[in-house]
Amino acid sequence: MEMQQEAYPAVLVLAEEKIEEGKRLADHLQSPLITEEKEAEGLSMYLRLDEEGLSLVGGSLCLRGDFGRMLRRVTGGRLDHELLVKAAKRKHFGPSPRAVDATAGLGEDSMLLAAAGFHVTLCEYNPVTAALLKDAHARALLSPELSEIAGRMEVLETDSISYLSSLQEGPDLILLDPMFPAKQKNALTVKKLQLLQQLEKPCAGEEALLEAAIQAGPEKIIIKRPLKGPYLAGKKPGYSIEGKTIRYDCLVLGRR
């Protein structure tokens, strides 16, 4: 039986100078390219490329990756108060520690790690999410306030299990934030992520993901979970750092 190609949203280009970029994205997604807003009417979801960048539109919701919104969190002495940054601290890391964000999404956690001095590889398997992430990263590289931080980030559209398995040398840190099954009520779902949740399935291979991270040989694995959620793949961490709604489970493995 022949497998059907997964359908991705059409690409609407509204800036003439973005036409070639839009064509490349549409070709990559094997999606229609449209250039008039009326052509998007009736579509449940589409990608919009204009002067401000790439966004995902669905009904009344519009999602655009924007690291500029994080500027306040990474400046003015606020970075050290971030729970992830506290969880990522390790005495044995060198001056230029390396991290892999194996479930990057729109990259906000990666930005925090990069601001803390890590060189971060962001892995995102979904091509639509990866396109939004690459667009946000490209704009951050052009920002005087964010370019240095963004320069420590590399975005890859790839399956994280395959990527981790291919590493010849383990990174210092691996971050896992798998989308947990949607057992929560819609009211608990952050609106700006509802569109992504329509594109990406909850993590069904928790054991494989965690095992790939362990086999990659990092010093530490950090797993982001809901505050009252179960341990990933039932693996009890060495310790956890808790916030009001989330916690970071930390597995300290030591260099192999």
HURA-V252384 format. One record per backbone hydrogen bond with DSSP energy under -1.0 kcal/mol. CO is the residue of the C=O (numbers start at 1). NH is the residue of the N-H. If there is no record, write none. Layout:
CO,NH
CO,NH
//
This chain:
10,47
11,34
12,49
15,18
16,19
18,22
19,23
20,24
21,25
22,26
23,27
24,28
25,29
26,30
26,31
32,11
34,13
36,39
37,40
40,43
46,57
47,12
48,55
49,14
50,53
53,50
55,48
56,63
57,46
58,61
61,58
63,56
66,69
67,70
68,71
70,74
75,78
78,81
79,82
82,86
83,87
84,88
90,93
97,119
98,172
98,173
99,121
100,175
101,123
104,107
107,111
108,112
109,113
110,114
111,115
112,116
113,118
114,117
119,99
120,154
121,101
122,156
123,104
126,130
127,131
128,132
129,133
130,134
131,135
132,136
133,137
134,138
135,139
136,140
137,141
140,143
143,147
146,150
147,151
149,152
150,153
152,120
154,122
156,124
156,158
159,163
160,164
161,165
162,166
172,220
173,100
174,222
175,102
176,224
179,203
181,183
185,188
186,189
190,193
191,194
193,197
196,200
205,209
206,210
207,211
208,212
209,213
210,214
211,215
212,216
214,217
219,253
219,254
220,174
221,251
222,176
223,249
225,247
226,229
231,234
232,235
239,250
241,248
245,227
246,243
247,225
248,241
249,223
250,238
250,239
251,221
//
